[in-house]
Amino acid sequence: MIVIAGFLLGAALGWVRAGRRGGNSFDKWQYAIVHAIIFALIGLFVTLIIGRMG
C-alpha cells in the first residue's frame, strides 16, 4: 500500500514541479513518471524495512 501511495504522490509532485518550471505536456509526463518510480522505490524499501521489524 505504501508503494502505491508513493507512486501516486510522486506522479503528482513531478507533474506540479514540471508545471512550475514552465514545461510542456511532455516535460510534465517525464517528470511525473520519473518521480513516480523514485517514490515507489522508496515506498518499497520502507515496506521492506517495516516488514523486517515486525
mmCIF entry with sequence, helices, sheets and N, C-alpha, C, O atoms, coordinates in Angstrom:
data_MODEL
# 
_entry.id   MODEL 
# 
_entity.id                         1 
_entity.type                       polymer 
_entity.pdbx_number_of_molecules   1 
# 
_entity_poly.entity_id                      1 
_entity_poly.type                           'polypeptide(L)' 
_entity_poly.nstd_linkage                   no 
_entity_poly.nstd_monomer                   no 
_entity_poly.pdbx_seq_one_letter_code       MIVIAGFLLGAALGWVRAGRRGGNSFDKWQYAIVHAIIFALIGLFVTLIIGRMG 
_entity_poly.pdbx_seq_one_letter_code_can   MIVIAGFLLGAALGWVRAGRRGGNSFDKWQYAIVHAIIFALIGLFVTLIIGRMG 
_entity_poly.pdbx_strand_id                 A 
# 
loop_
_entity_poly_seq.entity_id 
_entity_poly_seq.num 
_entity_poly_seq.mon_id 
_entity_poly_seq.hetero 
1 1  MET n 
1 2  ILE n 
1 3  VAL n 
1 4  ILE n 
1 5  ALA n 
1 6  GLY n 
1 7  PHE n 
1 8  LEU n 
1 9  LEU n 
1 10 GLY n 
1 11 ALA n 
1 12 ALA n 
1 13 LEU n 
1 14 GLY n 
1 15 TRP n 
1 16 VAL n 
1 17 ARG n 
1 18 ALA n 
1 19 GLY n 
1 20 ARG n 
1 21 ARG n 
1 22 GLY n 
1 23 GLY n 
1 24 ASN n 
1 25 SER n 
1 26 PHE n 
1 27 ASP n 
1 28 LYS n 
1 29 TRP n 
1 30 GLN n 
1 31 TYR n 
1 32 ALA n 
1 33 ILE n 
1 34 VAL n 
1 35 HIS n 
1 36 ALA n 
1 37 ILE n 
1 38 ILE n 
1 39 PHE n 
1 40 ALA n 
1 41 LEU n 
1 42 ILE n 
1 43 GLY n 
1 44 LEU n 
1 45 PHE n 
1 46 VAL n 
1 47 THR n 
1 48 LEU n 
1 49 ILE n 
1 50 ILE n 
1 51 GLY n 
1 52 ARG n 
1 53 MET n 
1 54 GLY n 
# 
_struct_asym.id          A 
_struct_asym.entity_id   1 
# 
loop_
_struct_conf.conf_type_id 
_struct_conf.id 
_struct_conf.pdbx_PDB_helix_id 
_struct_conf.beg_label_comp_id 
_struct_conf.beg_label_asym_id 
_struct_conf.beg_label_seq_id 
_struct_conf.pdbx_beg_PDB_ins_code 
_struct_conf.end_label_comp_id 
_struct_conf.end_label_asym_id 
_struct_conf.end_label_seq_id 
_struct_conf.pdbx_end_PDB_ins_code 
_struct_conf.beg_auth_comp_id 
_struct_conf.beg_auth_asym_id 
_struct_conf.beg_auth_seq_id 
_struct_conf.end_auth_comp_id 
_struct_conf.end_auth_asym_id 
_struct_conf.end_auth_seq_id 
_struct_conf.pdbx_PDB_helix_class 
_struct_conf.details 
_struct_conf.pdbx_PDB_helix_length 
HELX_P HELX_P1 AA1 ILE A 2  ? ARG A 20 ? ILE A 2  ARG A 20 1 ? 19 
HELX_P HELX_P2 AA2 SER A 25 ? MET A 53 ? SER A 25 MET A 53 1 ? 29 
# 
_struct_conf_type.id          HELX_P 
_struct_conf_type.criteria    ? 
_struct_conf_type.reference   ? 
# 
loop_
_atom_site.group_PDB 
_atom_site.id 
_atom_site.type_symbol 
_atom_site.label_atom_id 
_atom_site.label_alt_id 
_atom_site.label_comp_id 
_atom_site.label_asym_id 
_atom_site.label_entity_id 
_atom_site.label_seq_id 
_atom_site.pdbx_PDB_ins_code 
_atom_site.Cartn_x 
_atom_site.Cartn_y 
_atom_site.Cartn_z 
_atom_site.occupancy 
_atom_site.B_iso_or_equiv 
_atom_site.pdbx_formal_charge 
_atom_site.auth_seq_id 
_atom_site.auth_comp_id 
_atom_site.auth_asym_id 
_atom_site.auth_atom_id 
_atom_site.pdbx_PDB_model_num 
ATOM 1   N N  . MET A 1 1  ? 0.816  -1.189 0.000   1.00 0.00 ? 1  MET A N  1 
ATOM 2   C CA . MET A 1 1  ? 0.000  0.000  0.000   1.00 0.00 ? 1  MET A CA 1 
ATOM 3   C C  . MET A 1 1  ? 0.871  1.269  0.000   1.00 0.00 ? 1  MET A C  1 
ATOM 4   O O  . MET A 1 1  ? 0.528  2.271  -0.627  1.00 0.00 ? 1  MET A O  1 
ATOM 5   N N  . ILE A 1 2  ? 1.980  1.203  0.701   1.00 0.00 ? 2  ILE A N  1 
ATOM 6   C CA . ILE A 1 2  ? 2.886  2.351  0.739   1.00 0.00 ? 2  ILE A CA 1 
ATOM 7   C C  . ILE A 1 2  ? 3.479  2.594  -0.644  1.00 0.00 ? 2  ILE A C  1 
ATOM 8   O O  . ILE A 1 2  ? 3.719  3.740  -1.024  1.00 0.00 ? 2  ILE A O  1 
ATOM 9   N N  . VAL A 1 3  ? 3.715  1.531  -1.391  1.00 0.00 ? 3  VAL A N  1 
ATOM 10  C CA . VAL A 1 3  ? 4.293  1.662  -2.728  1.00 0.00 ? 3  VAL A CA 1 
ATOM 11  C C  . VAL A 1 3  ? 3.326  2.400  -3.652  1.00 0.00 ? 3  VAL A C  1 
ATOM 12  O O  . VAL A 1 3  ? 3.733  3.283  -4.406  1.00 0.00 ? 3  VAL A O  1 
ATOM 13  N N  . ILE A 1 4  ? 2.048  2.037  -3.592  1.00 0.00 ? 4  ILE A N  1 
ATOM 14  C CA . ILE A 1 4  ? 1.042  2.686  -4.442  1.00 0.00 ? 4  ILE A CA 1 
ATOM 15  C C  . ILE A 1 4  ? 0.889  4.153  -4.066  1.00 0.00 ? 4  ILE A C  1 
ATOM 16  O O  . ILE A 1 4  ? 0.803  5.017  -4.939  1.00 0.00 ? 4  ILE A O  1 
ATOM 17  N N  . ALA A 1 5  ? 0.855  4.433  -2.771  1.00 0.00 ? 5  ALA A N  1 
ATOM 18  C CA . ALA A 1 5  ? 0.752  5.821  -2.320  1.00 0.00 ? 5  ALA A CA 1 
ATOM 19  C C  . ALA A 1 5  ? 1.960  6.635  -2.763  1.00 0.00 ? 5  ALA A C  1 
ATOM 20  O O  . ALA A 1 5  ? 1.819  7.781  -3.190  1.00 0.00 ? 5  ALA A O  1 
ATOM 21  N N  . GLY A 1 6  ? 3.142  6.046  -2.662  1.00 0.00 ? 6  GLY A N  1 
ATOM 22  C CA . GLY A 1 6  ? 4.354  6.730  -3.111  1.00 0.00 ? 6  GLY A CA 1 
ATOM 23  C C  . GLY A 1 6  ? 4.340  6.979  -4.603  1.00 0.00 ? 6  GLY A C  1 
ATOM 24  O O  . GLY A 1 6  ? 4.767  8.036  -5.069  1.00 0.00 ? 6  GLY A O  1 
ATOM 25  N N  . PHE A 1 7  ? 3.846  5.997  -5.359  1.00 0.00 ? 7  PHE A N  1 
ATOM 26  C CA . PHE A 1 7  ? 3.759  6.146  -6.810  1.00 0.00 ? 7  PHE A CA 1 
ATOM 27  C C  . PHE A 1 7  ? 2.845  7.317  -7.184  1.00 0.00 ? 7  PHE A C  1 
ATOM 28  O O  . PHE A 1 7  ? 3.210  8.160  -8.003  1.00 0.00 ? 7  PHE A O  1 
ATOM 29  N N  . LEU A 1 8  ? 1.662  7.360  -6.580  1.00 0.00 ? 8  LEU A N  1 
ATOM 30  C CA . LEU A 1 8  ? 0.708  8.425  -6.899  1.00 0.00 ? 8  LEU A CA 1 
ATOM 31  C C  . LEU A 1 8  ? 1.194  9.786  -6.423  1.00 0.00 ? 8  LEU A C  1 
ATOM 32  O O  . LEU A 1 8  ? 1.049  10.782 -7.132  1.00 0.00 ? 8  LEU A O  1 
ATOM 33  N N  . LEU A 1 9  ? 1.768  9.832  -5.227  1.00 0.00 ? 9  LEU A N  1 
ATOM 34  C CA . LEU A 1 9  ? 2.296  11.090 -4.709  1.00 0.00 ? 9  LEU A CA 1 
ATOM 35  C C  . LEU A 1 9  ? 3.450  11.595 -5.571  1.00 0.00 ? 9  LEU A C  1 
ATOM 36  O O  . LEU A 1 9  ? 3.545  12.788 -5.858  1.00 0.00 ? 9  LEU A O  1 
ATOM 37  N N  . GLY A 1 10 ? 4.315  10.686 -5.976  1.00 0.00 ? 10 GLY A N  1 
ATOM 38  C CA . GLY A 1 10 ? 5.442  11.072 -6.823  1.00 0.00 ? 10 GLY A CA 1 
ATOM 39  C C  . GLY A 1 10 ? 4.996  11.584 -8.179  1.00 0.00 ? 10 GLY A C  1 
ATOM 40  O O  . GLY A 1 10 ? 5.549  12.557 -8.693  1.00 0.00 ? 10 GLY A O  1 
ATOM 41  N N  . ALA A 1 11 ? 3.994  10.932 -8.762  1.00 0.00 ? 11 ALA A N  1 
ATOM 42  C CA . ALA A 1 11 ? 3.495  11.385 -10.059 1.00 0.00 ? 11 ALA A CA 1 
ATOM 43  C C  . ALA A 1 11 ? 2.895  12.783 -9.959  1.00 0.00 ? 11 ALA A C  1 
ATOM 44  O O  . ALA A 1 11 ? 3.136  13.633 -10.816 1.00 0.00 ? 11 ALA A O  1 
ATOM 45  N N  . ALA A 1 12 ? 2.118  13.014 -8.915  1.00 0.00 ? 12 ALA A N  1 
ATOM 46  C CA . ALA A 1 12 ? 1.511  14.335 -8.732  1.00 0.00 ? 12 ALA A CA 1 
ATOM 47  C C  . ALA A 1 12 ? 2.578  15.398 -8.484  1.00 0.00 ? 12 ALA A C  1 
ATOM 48  O O  . ALA A 1 12 ? 2.508  16.498 -9.033  1.00 0.00 ? 12 ALA A O  1 
ATOM 49  N N  . LEU A 1 13 ? 3.555  15.067 -7.661  1.00 0.00 ? 13 LEU A N  1 
ATOM 50  C CA . LEU A 1 13 ? 4.626  16.016 -7.356  1.00 0.00 ? 13 LEU A CA 1 
ATOM 51  C C  . LEU A 1 13 ? 5.442  16.345 -8.606  1.00 0.00 ? 13 LEU A C  1 
ATOM 52  O O  . LEU A 1 13 ? 5.782  17.505 -8.839  1.00 0.00 ? 13 LEU A O  1 
ATOM 53  N N  . GLY A 1 14 ? 5.753  15.336 -9.402  1.00 0.00 ? 14 GLY A N  1 
ATOM 54  C CA . GLY A 1 14 ? 6.509  15.564 -10.627 1.00 0.00 ? 14 GLY A CA 1 
ATOM 55  C C  . GLY A 1 14 ? 5.748  16.412 -11.626 1.00 0.00 ? 14 GLY A C  1 
ATOM 56  O O  . GLY A 1 14 ? 6.328  17.282 -12.277 1.00 0.00 ? 14 GLY A O  1 
ATOM 57  N N  . TRP A 1 15 ? 4.445  16.162 -11.751 1.00 0.00 ? 15 TRP A N  1 
ATOM 58  C CA . TRP A 1 15 ? 3.616  16.942 -12.669 1.00 0.00 ? 15 TRP A CA 1 
ATOM 59  C C  . TRP A 1 15 ? 3.601  18.416 -12.264 1.00 0.00 ? 15 TRP A C  1 
ATOM 60  O O  . TRP A 1 15 ? 3.752  19.302 -13.106 1.00 0.00 ? 15 TRP A O  1 
ATOM 61  N N  . VAL A 1 16 ? 3.417  18.668 -10.969 1.00 0.00 ? 16 VAL A N  1 
ATOM 62  C CA . VAL A 1 16 ? 3.372  20.049 -10.474 1.00 0.00 ? 16 VAL A CA 1 
ATOM 63  C C  . VAL A 1 16 ? 4.731  20.715 -10.614 1.00 0.00 ? 16 VAL A C  1 
ATOM 64  O O  . VAL A 1 16 ? 4.821  21.887 -10.979 1.00 0.00 ? 16 VAL A O  1 
ATOM 65  N N  . ARG A 1 17 ? 5.779  19.973 -10.326 1.00 0.00 ? 17 ARG A N  1 
ATOM 66  C CA . ARG A 1 17 ? 7.131  20.538 -10.412 1.00 0.00 ? 17 ARG A CA 1 
ATOM 67  C C  . ARG A 1 17 ? 7.472  20.956 -11.838 1.00 0.00 ? 17 ARG A C  1 
ATOM 68  O O  . ARG A 1 17 ? 8.054  22.019 -12.056 1.00 0.00 ? 17 ARG A O  1 
ATOM 69  N N  . ALA A 1 18 ? 7.113  20.126 -12.801 1.00 0.00 ? 18 ALA A N  1 
ATOM 70  C CA . ALA A 1 18 ? 7.384  20.481 -14.199 1.00 0.00 ? 18 ALA A CA 1 
ATOM 71  C C  . ALA A 1 18 ? 6.526  21.666 -14.632 1.00 0.00 ? 18 ALA A C  1 
ATOM 72  O O  . ALA A 1 18 ? 6.977  22.509 -15.408 1.00 0.00 ? 18 ALA A O  1 
ATOM 73  N N  . GLY A 1 19 ? 5.309  21.734 -14.142 1.00 0.00 ? 19 GLY A N  1 
ATOM 74  C CA . GLY A 1 19 ? 4.450  22.863 -14.475 1.00 0.00 ? 19 GLY A CA 1 
ATOM 75  C C  . GLY A 1 19 ? 4.992  24.175 -13.943 1.00 0.00 ? 19 GLY A C  1 
ATOM 76  O O  . GLY A 1 19 ? 4.905  25.204 -14.613 1.00 0.00 ? 19 GLY A O  1 
ATOM 77  N N  . ARG A 1 20 ? 5.549  24.145 -12.744 1.00 0.00 ? 20 ARG A N  1 
ATOM 78  C CA . ARG A 1 20 ? 6.129  25.362 -12.165 1.00 0.00 ? 20 ARG A CA 1 
ATOM 79  C C  . ARG A 1 20 ? 7.360  25.827 -12.925 1.00 0.00 ? 20 ARG A C  1 
ATOM 80  O O  . ARG A 1 20 ? 7.668  27.019 -12.943 1.00 0.00 ? 20 ARG A O  1 
ATOM 81  N N  . ARG A 1 21 ? 8.059  24.901 -13.548 1.00 0.00 ? 21 ARG A N  1 
ATOM 82  C CA . ARG A 1 21 ? 9.240  25.266 -14.327 1.00 0.00 ? 21 ARG A CA 1 
ATOM 83  C C  . ARG A 1 21 ? 8.899  25.656 -15.761 1.00 0.00 ? 21 ARG A C  1 
ATOM 84  O O  . ARG A 1 21 ? 9.791  25.939 -16.560 1.00 0.00 ? 21 ARG A O  1 
ATOM 85  N N  . GLY A 1 22 ? 7.617  25.669 -16.083 1.00 0.00 ? 22 GLY A N  1 
ATOM 86  C CA . GLY A 1 22 ? 7.193  26.104 -17.401 1.00 0.00 ? 22 GLY A CA 1 
ATOM 87  C C  . GLY A 1 22 ? 7.299  25.026 -18.469 1.00 0.00 ? 22 GLY A C  1 
ATOM 88  O O  . GLY A 1 22 ? 7.439  25.343 -19.651 1.00 0.00 ? 22 GLY A O  1 
ATOM 89  N N  . GLY A 1 23 ? 7.236  23.773 -18.080 1.00 0.00 ? 23 GLY A N  1 
ATOM 90  C CA . GLY A 1 23 ? 7.380  22.694 -19.041 1.00 0.00 ? 23 GLY A CA 1 
ATOM 91  C C  . GLY A 1 23 ? 6.099  22.434 -19.818 1.00 0.00 ? 23 GLY A C  1 
ATOM 92  O O  . GLY A 1 23 ? 5.002  22.748 -19.357 1.00 0.00 ? 23 GLY A O  1 
ATOM 93  N N  . ASN A 1 24 ? 6.256  21.856 -21.004 1.00 0.00 ? 24 ASN A N  1 
ATOM 94  C CA . ASN A 1 24 ? 5.089  21.487 -21.796 1.00 0.00 ? 24 ASN A CA 1 
ATOM 95  C C  . ASN A 1 24 ? 4.570  20.131 -21.320 1.00 0.00 ? 24 ASN A C  1 
ATOM 96  O O  . ASN A 1 24 ? 5.045  19.612 -20.309 1.00 0.00 ? 24 ASN A O  1 
ATOM 97  N N  . SER A 1 25 ? 3.611  19.556 -22.025 1.00 0.00 ? 25 SER A N  1 
ATOM 98  C CA . SER A 1 25 ? 2.994  18.314 -21.553 1.00 0.00 ? 25 SER A CA 1 
ATOM 99  C C  . SER A 1 25 ? 3.975  17.143 -21.547 1.00 0.00 ? 25 SER A C  1 
ATOM 100 O O  . SER A 1 25 ? 3.880  16.268 -20.686 1.00 0.00 ? 25 SER A O  1 
ATOM 101 N N  . PHE A 1 26 ? 4.914  17.110 -22.490 1.00 0.00 ? 26 PHE A N  1 
ATOM 102 C CA . PHE A 1 26 ? 5.906  16.036 -22.493 1.00 0.00 ? 26 PHE A CA 1 
ATOM 103 C C  . PHE A 1 26 ? 6.823  16.131 -21.273 1.00 0.00 ? 26 PHE A C  1 
ATOM 104 O O  . PHE A 1 26 ? 7.168  15.117 -20.666 1.00 0.00 ? 26 PHE A O  1 
ATOM 105 N N  . ASP A 1 27 ? 7.211  17.345 -20.924 1.00 0.00 ? 27 ASP A N  1 
ATOM 106 C CA . ASP A 1 27 ? 8.036  17.542 -19.731 1.00 0.00 ? 27 ASP A CA 1 
ATOM 107 C C  . ASP A 1 27 ? 7.279  17.111 -18.486 1.00 0.00 ? 27 ASP A C  1 
ATOM 108 O O  . ASP A 1 27 ? 7.853  16.473 -17.604 1.00 0.00 ? 27 ASP A O  1 
ATOM 109 N N  . LYS A 1 28 ? 6.000  17.452 -18.403 1.00 0.00 ? 28 LYS A N  1 
ATOM 110 C CA . LYS A 1 28 ? 5.190  17.079 -17.247 1.00 0.00 ? 28 LYS A CA 1 
ATOM 111 C C  . LYS A 1 28 ? 5.084  15.565 -17.116 1.00 0.00 ? 28 LYS A C  1 
ATOM 112 O O  . LYS A 1 28 ? 5.196  15.025 -16.015 1.00 0.00 ? 28 LYS A O  1 
ATOM 113 N N  . TRP A 1 29 ? 4.868  14.876 -18.244 1.00 0.00 ? 29 TRP A N  1 
ATOM 114 C CA . TRP A 1 29 ? 4.783  13.417 -18.203 1.00 0.00 ? 29 TRP A CA 1 
ATOM 115 C C  . TRP A 1 29 ? 6.106  12.805 -17.787 1.00 0.00 ? 29 TRP A C  1 
ATOM 116 O O  . TRP A 1 29 ? 6.138  11.861 -16.997 1.00 0.00 ? 29 TRP A O  1 
ATOM 117 N N  . GLN A 1 30 ? 7.194  13.335 -18.314 1.00 0.00 ? 30 GLN A N  1 
ATOM 118 C CA . GLN A 1 30 ? 8.500  12.791 -17.968 1.00 0.00 ? 30 GLN A CA 1 
ATOM 119 C C  . GLN A 1 30 ? 8.797  12.977 -16.485 1.00 0.00 ? 30 GLN A C  1 
ATOM 120 O O  . GLN A 1 30 ? 9.218  12.033 -15.817 1.00 0.00 ? 30 GLN A O  1 
ATOM 121 N N  . TYR A 1 31 ? 8.585  14.166 -15.968 1.00 0.00 ? 31 TYR A N  1 
ATOM 122 C CA . TYR A 1 31 ? 8.803  14.414 -14.549 1.00 0.00 ? 31 TYR A CA 1 
ATOM 123 C C  . TYR A 1 31 ? 7.894  13.525 -13.707 1.00 0.00 ? 31 TYR A C  1 
ATOM 124 O O  . TYR A 1 31 ? 8.329  12.967 -12.699 1.00 0.00 ? 31 TYR A O  1 
ATOM 125 N N  . ALA A 1 32 ? 6.635  13.394 -14.115 1.00 0.00 ? 32 ALA A N  1 
ATOM 126 C CA . ALA A 1 32 ? 5.684  12.588 -13.347 1.00 0.00 ? 32 ALA A CA 1 
ATOM 127 C C  . ALA A 1 32 ? 6.126  11.128 -13.298 1.00 0.00 ? 32 ALA A C  1 
ATOM 128 O O  . ALA A 1 32 ? 6.072  10.505 -12.238 1.00 0.00 ? 32 ALA A O  1 
ATOM 129 N N  . ILE A 1 33 ? 6.555  10.583 -14.409 1.00 0.00 ? 33 ILE A N  1 
ATOM 130 C CA . ILE A 1 33 ? 6.955  9.176  -14.446 1.00 0.00 ? 33 ILE A CA 1 
ATOM 131 C C  . ILE A 1 33 ? 8.218  8.941  -13.627 1.00 0.00 ? 33 ILE A C  1 
ATOM 132 O O  . ILE A 1 33 ? 8.296  7.974  -12.870 1.00 0.00 ? 33 ILE A O  1 
ATOM 133 N N  . VAL A 1 34 ? 9.204  9.817  -13.773 1.00 0.00 ? 34 VAL A N  1 
ATOM 134 C CA . VAL A 1 34 ? 10.455 9.640  -13.032 1.00 0.00 ? 34 VAL A CA 1 
ATOM 135 C C  . VAL A 1 34 ? 10.221 9.777  -11.532 1.00 0.00 ? 34 VAL A C  1 
ATOM 136 O O  . VAL A 1 34 ? 10.723 8.967  -10.753 1.00 0.00 ? 34 VAL A O  1 
ATOM 137 N N  . HIS A 1 35 ? 9.469  10.786 -11.123 1.00 0.00 ? 35 HIS A N  1 
ATOM 138 C CA . HIS A 1 35 ? 9.176  10.963 -9.706  1.00 0.00 ? 35 HIS A CA 1 
ATOM 139 C C  . HIS A 1 35 ? 8.356  9.787  -9.169  1.00 0.00 ? 35 HIS A C  1 
ATOM 140 O O  . HIS A 1 35 ? 8.578  9.340  -8.043  1.00 0.00 ? 35 HIS A O  1 
ATOM 141 N N  . ALA A 1 36 ? 7.423  9.291  -9.958  1.00 0.00 ? 36 ALA A N  1 
ATOM 142 C CA . ALA A 1 36 ? 6.603  8.163  -9.516  1.00 0.00 ? 36 ALA A CA 1 
ATOM 143 C C  . ALA A 1 36 ? 7.470  6.926  -9.277  1.00 0.00 ? 36 ALA A C  1 
ATOM 144 O O  . ALA A 1 36 ? 7.278  6.221  -8.286  1.00 0.00 ? 36 ALA A O  1 
ATOM 145 N N  . ILE A 1 37 ? 8.409  6.662  -10.164 1.00 0.00 ? 37 ILE A N  1 
ATOM 146 C CA . ILE A 1 37 ? 9.291  5.500  -9.998  1.00 0.00 ? 37 ILE A CA 1 
ATOM 147 C C  . ILE A 1 37 ? 10.165 5.660  -8.754  1.00 0.00 ? 37 ILE A C  1 
ATOM 148 O O  . ILE A 1 37 ? 10.318 4.720  -7.974  1.00 0.00 ? 37 ILE A O  1 
ATOM 149 N N  . ILE A 1 38 ? 10.726 6.830  -8.574  1.00 0.00 ? 38 ILE A N  1 
ATOM 150 C CA . ILE A 1 38 ? 11.595 7.064  -7.416  1.00 0.00 ? 38 ILE A CA 1 
ATOM 151 C C  . ILE A 1 38 ? 10.817 6.911  -6.114  1.00 0.00 ? 38 ILE A C  1 
ATOM 152 O O  . ILE A 1 38 ? 11.283 6.243  -5.191  1.00 0.00 ? 38 ILE A O  1 
ATOM 153 N N  . PHE A 1 39 ? 9.629  7.528  -6.030  1.00 0.00 ? 39 PHE A N  1 
ATOM 154 C CA . PHE A 1 39 ? 8.839  7.445  -4.810  1.00 0.00 ? 39 PHE A CA 1 
ATOM 155 C C  . PHE A 1 39 ? 8.327  6.031  -4.570  1.00 0.00 ? 39 PHE A C  1 
ATOM 156 O O  . PHE A 1 39 ? 8.210  5.612  -3.418  1.00 0.00 ? 39 PHE A O  1 
ATOM 157 N N  . ALA A 1 40 ? 8.020  5.286  -5.628  1.00 0.00 ? 40 ALA A N  1 
ATOM 158 C CA . ALA A 1 40 ? 7.593  3.899  -5.473  1.00 0.00 ? 40 ALA A CA 1 
ATOM 159 C C  . ALA A 1 40 ? 8.736  3.041  -4.930  1.00 0.00 ? 40 ALA A C  1 
ATOM 160 O O  . ALA A 1 40 ? 8.510  2.174  -4.086  1.00 0.00 ? 40 ALA A O  1 
ATOM 161 N N  . LEU A 1 41 ? 9.953  3.274  -5.405  1.00 0.00 ? 41 LEU A N  1 
ATOM 162 C CA . LEU A 1 41 ? 11.103 2.534  -4.882  1.00 0.00 ? 41 LEU A CA 1 
ATOM 163 C C  . LEU A 1 41 ? 11.363 2.861  -3.416  1.00 0.00 ? 41 LEU A C  1 
ATOM 164 O O  . LEU A 1 41 ? 11.681 1.974  -2.623  1.00 0.00 ? 41 LEU A O  1 
ATOM 165 N N  . ILE A 1 42 ? 11.229 4.116  -3.064  1.00 0.00 ? 42 ILE A N  1 
ATOM 166 C CA . ILE A 1 42 ? 11.375 4.493  -1.657  1.00 0.00 ? 42 ILE A CA 1 
ATOM 167 C C  . ILE A 1 42 ? 10.293 3.805  -0.821  1.00 0.00 ? 42 ILE A C  1 
ATOM 168 O O  . ILE A 1 42 ? 10.571 3.296  0.265   1.00 0.00 ? 42 ILE A O  1 
ATOM 169 N N  . GLY A 1 43 ? 9.071  3.793  -1.329  1.00 0.00 ? 43 GLY A N  1 
ATOM 170 C CA . GLY A 1 43 ? 7.980  3.112  -0.630  1.00 0.00 ? 43 GLY A CA 1 
ATOM 171 C C  . GLY A 1 43 ? 8.225  1.622  -0.498  1.00 0.00 ? 43 GLY A C  1 
ATOM 172 O O  . GLY A 1 43 ? 7.870  1.024  0.518   1.00 0.00 ? 43 GLY A O  1 
ATOM 173 N N  . LEU A 1 44 ? 8.828  1.015  -1.514  1.00 0.00 ? 44 LEU A N  1 
ATOM 174 C CA . LEU A 1 44 ? 9.152  -0.409 -1.449  1.00 0.00 ? 44 LEU A CA 1 
ATOM 175 C C  . LEU A 1 44 ? 10.161 -0.684 -0.340  1.00 0.00 ? 44 LEU A C  1 
ATOM 176 O O  . LEU A 1 44 ? 9.988  -1.624 0.436   1.00 0.00 ? 44 LEU A O  1 
ATOM 177 N N  . PHE A 1 45 ? 11.200 0.119  -0.262  1.00 0.00 ? 45 PHE A N  1 
ATOM 178 C CA . PHE A 1 45 ? 12.193 -0.076 0.781   1.00 0.00 ? 45 PHE A CA 1 
ATOM 179 C C  . PHE A 1 45 ? 11.606 0.171  2.172   1.00 0.00 ? 45 PHE A C  1 
ATOM 180 O O  . PHE A 1 45 ? 11.935 -0.542 3.120   1.00 0.00 ? 45 PHE A O  1 
ATOM 181 N N  . VAL A 1 46 ? 10.745 1.171  2.296   1.00 0.00 ? 46 VAL A N  1 
ATOM 182 C CA . VAL A 1 46 ? 10.089 1.420  3.582   1.00 0.00 ? 46 VAL A CA 1 
ATOM 183 C C  . VAL A 1 46 ? 9.226  0.225  3.965   1.00 0.00 ? 46 VAL A C  1 
ATOM 184 O O  . VAL A 1 46 ? 9.222  -0.191 5.124   1.00 0.00 ? 46 VAL A O  1 
ATOM 185 N N  . THR A 1 47 ? 8.498  -0.329 3.006   1.00 0.00 ? 47 THR A N  1 
ATOM 186 C CA . THR A 1 47 ? 7.674  -1.507 3.265   1.00 0.00 ? 47 THR A CA 1 
ATOM 187 C C  . THR A 1 47 ? 8.530  -2.692 3.715   1.00 0.00 ? 47 THR A C  1 
ATOM 188 O O  . THR A 1 47 ? 8.162  -3.404 4.649   1.00 0.00 ? 47 THR A O  1 
ATOM 189 N N  . LEU A 1 48 ? 9.664  -2.902 3.059   1.00 0.00 ? 48 LEU A N  1 
ATOM 190 C CA . LEU A 1 48 ? 10.554 -3.999 3.446   1.00 0.00 ? 48 LEU A CA 1 
ATOM 191 C C  . LEU A 1 48 ? 11.122 -3.792 4.843   1.00 0.00 ? 48 LEU A C  1 
ATOM 192 O O  . LEU A 1 48 ? 11.212 -4.744 5.617   1.00 0.00 ? 48 LEU A O  1 
ATOM 193 N N  . ILE A 1 49 ? 11.496 -2.602 5.167   1.00 0.00 ? 49 ILE A N  1 
ATOM 194 C CA . ILE A 1 49 ? 12.043 -2.311 6.494   1.00 0.00 ? 49 ILE A CA 1 
ATOM 195 C C  . ILE A 1 49 ? 10.984 -2.536 7.561   1.00 0.00 ? 49 ILE A C  1 
ATOM 196 O O  . ILE A 1 49 ? 11.272 -3.136 8.597   1.00 0.00 ? 49 ILE A O  1 
ATOM 197 N N  . ILE A 1 50 ? 9.768  -2.068 7.327   1.00 0.00 ? 50 ILE A N  1 
ATOM 198 C CA . ILE A 1 50 ? 8.680  -2.266 8.287   1.00 0.00 ? 50 ILE A CA 1 
ATOM 199 C C  . ILE A 1 50 ? 8.381  -3.753 8.429   1.00 0.00 ? 50 ILE A C  1 
ATOM 200 O O  . ILE A 1 50 ? 8.129  -4.224 9.538   1.00 0.00 ? 50 ILE A O  1 
ATOM 201 N N  . GLY A 1 51 ? 8.405  -4.489 7.344   1.00 0.00 ? 51 GLY A N  1 
ATOM 202 C CA . GLY A 1 51 ? 8.146  -5.929 7.403   1.00 0.00 ? 51 GLY A CA 1 
ATOM 203 C C  . GLY A 1 51 ? 9.201  -6.687 8.177   1.00 0.00 ? 51 GLY A C  1 
ATOM 204 O O  . GLY A 1 51 ? 8.883  -7.652 8.872   1.00 0.00 ? 51 GLY A O  1 
ATOM 205 N N  . ARG A 1 52 ? 10.438 -6.274 8.072   1.00 0.00 ? 52 ARG A N  1 
ATOM 206 C CA . ARG A 1 52 ? 11.519 -6.948 8.777   1.00 0.00 ? 52 ARG A CA 1 
ATOM 207 C C  . ARG A 1 52 ? 11.517 -6.621 10.270  1.00 0.00 ? 52 ARG A C  1 
ATOM 208 O O  . ARG A 1 52 ? 11.964 -7.427 11.086  1.00 0.00 ? 52 ARG A O  1 
ATOM 209 N N  . MET A 1 53 ? 11.012 -5.438 10.622  1.00 0.00 ? 53 MET A N  1 
ATOM 210 C CA . MET A 1 53 ? 10.996 -5.044 12.031  1.00 0.00 ? 53 MET A CA 1 
ATOM 211 C C  . MET A 1 53 ? 9.901  -5.768 12.818  1.00 0.00 ? 53 MET A C  1 
ATOM 212 O O  . MET A 1 53 ? 10.027 -5.979 14.024  1.00 0.00 ? 53 MET A O  1 
ATOM 213 N N  . GLY A 1 54 ? 8.841  -6.139 12.129  1.00 0.00 ? 54 GLY A N  1 
ATOM 214 C CA . GLY A 1 54 ? 7.690  -6.714 12.841  1.00 0.00 ? 54 GLY A CA 1 
ATOM 215 C C  . GLY A 1 54 ? 7.704  -8.171 12.988  1.00 0.00 ? 54 GLY A C  1 
ATOM 216 O O  . GLY A 1 54 ? 6.782  -8.742 13.570  1.00 0.00 ? 54 GLY A O  1 
# 
